[in-house]
Amino acid sequence: MPITVPTGLPARSILDSERIFALETHEAERQEMRPLRLVILNLMPKKVETETQLLRLISKSPLQVDVDFMKTSTHEATHTSQDHLVKFYENLDALRNNCYDGLIVTGAPVEQLEFEEIDYWDELTRILDWAGSHVFSTMYLCWGAMAALYHRYGVAKHLLDRKLFGVFPQYLQDEYCFITNGFDEISLQPHSRLAGVDEDQVRACPDLQVLTWGPQSGPGLICTQDFSEIFSLGHWEYDRATLAQEYRRDTDRGLCNVPFPTNYFPHDDPTLEPVFSWRAHANLLWRNWLNWVYETTPYDLAMVPALRAAGKLGTDRSIRHEPGAPRRDRYRPLETDGYGLVRGGFDKVNEEF
């Protein structure tokens, strides 16, 4: 089924070229159905690029989805035209009385700052609090996930010794979870961040569960027990060339200590086209999330605040599973030659391995 985008949105032409069916608002209004309603809080500097990446993933669902775009008022975007923001984006005050099936909060390149030092932090916390009553389920990405974990659950952010940059293996922690249903035991997830979260605090919080975890990257996907909040520490929404563009941007600036993207360029040769090794799991994650929201959200979105207040978010259909631990045998982290995961496996602890 199609996604519905505001009339004239630049991403529409890109989606059309990729054979992704997108309806503009006046076309969708002729269809007699209740589509899912999403709102995207886009904190990234290059908003059109991020819009396209997210809409590409949302389009993989068989459901019709209407999308609104939200911006902050206390921070002025410098990489996107004001005309684009005025035409397609609204702030919280304009959307406050709306209820949504889902909210998406993107990352932002502010990881090295303390949360309270960010000029729109107070406004962001108001948006997250509003979502707690007016949105059925929220997907947070990268820094957005760190910010929400800190604000809502007190999970601390810490700076990494070295930027985590590249594509890293993630081990599935619960094969029966709705959000990761169908995931392979190992998936690949792009990461591009200077910070991480306190894993001990995540594990100690009874409301949170780790769904995927990697030996280099730590938790890649975290969610609440009722799936009302999904936290993706990596960037499954990235397209094939995003990490390459970031790498060349930083090297062209002459920045020191720019890490080479791990497990990304074939044979670690940046003249070759990167391997798009995470696309299937990215599509599956977003399809699972949207389908779960569709199966459990009320037809009348005006009921969402009462359901949130009562703690009833489709839990009558939820099957609770304790998150599994990382593998208990001697399975080694897979190694790489720069072109996918090629070595590794079981140590020979007995004749079976």
Disulfide bonds with the S-S distance in Angstrom:
none
